[in-house]
Amino acid sequence: MRLQLMKTRHISAQIHKTQPLSPSQTQTISTPKPSTILKLSRRDLAICILSSSPVTLFGSHIVDPFHISEAQAEEVSSETNSCTGETLTKRAFLDVSIDGEPAGRIIIGLYGVDAPSGTARFSNLVSGAKGVSYRRKEFTKITPNYVQHGGVRSYGVDAELAKQTGENLAVDSLVEELERLNEKCPGTKNKAASVSIIVRDPLKPPPKLKLVARQGKLEIDEEEVGTSPNGTEFVISTKDSPELDASSLVVGKVLDGMDVVEKIAQVKTVQENSTSPYFRVAKLIGDKRAVVAERGFNRPYSKVLITKCGLID
């Protein structure tokens, strides 16, 4: 009986005794792909924790969590950086003044290949080739993430000049281009120093329903609240602004003069009051007074103008 017990202990010791791997054996061990999922029992997990080596061997696999995380990070970074090869085809300049005092010049590079429709619209308005221009037009909104220019009005003298010269202020082609780029390039596109044209208003409330009498009958009609962008307003981002991706088409980036943009961003503005319960209710029911009040939020107290603009040969 004692002899059998000694044999049993000897056999169990041989079973639990681990053989060190030779150099040739360690070279043939394959590393699992990042997508490999290993299911461990409690016993295997305990062995892994108690092991002195950071890399634990199970069969012919090496479990290295640091190696897996690095591979996954490289895969993610390659996906997010797939749309950063914009080609600059033109350069434009904007001379800015604040309350009549020159603030400096902003030089912008335009993406004529990636956003041809948006670049053509911006180039025409900067150069004044179609009779209308950004010259003597104001910046109308300043937020912590971007500054916004008011663009050209859809009525009055600018609209008449645009009609006479054949400049189309419609945004249909710009919206299509925005949607195409959003599908092609996921992720934040309005990054710091980017320049984009506003082609859609994400804050615009839905049409307001009202009863209208027509030919002795009551009919339900839709009344538009507020006005849609005409594709001439543009923004310059001072920080990454993902909130603009759904409404603004990126047409270029600032090459020089971000210090001028920062000067504009430091101008004092009207305090935003969108958290007021009265404003929120008025906006919800489509009250026009809420739309008018919202236009005044973040409006600069100082007059920030583009005094001169054009294309650089």
WOLIN-V896490 format. One record per helix or strand of 3 or more residues. SS is the DSSP state (2 for helix, 1 for strand). FROM is the first residue (numbers start at 1). TO is the last residue. If there is no record, write none. Layout:
# WOLIN-V896490
SS/FROM/TO + SS/FROM/TO
This chain:
# WOLIN-V896490
2/2/16 + 2/23/27 + 2/42/50 + 1/56/58 + 1/61/63 + 2/65/80 + 1/90/98 + 1/101/110 + 2/116/127 + 1/138/142 + 1/146/149 + 2/157/165 + 2/172/184 + 1/194/198 + 1/208/214 + 1/217/223 + 1/234/237 + 2/242/244 + 1/248/256 + 2/258/265 + 2/277/284 + 2/288/296 + 1/304/312
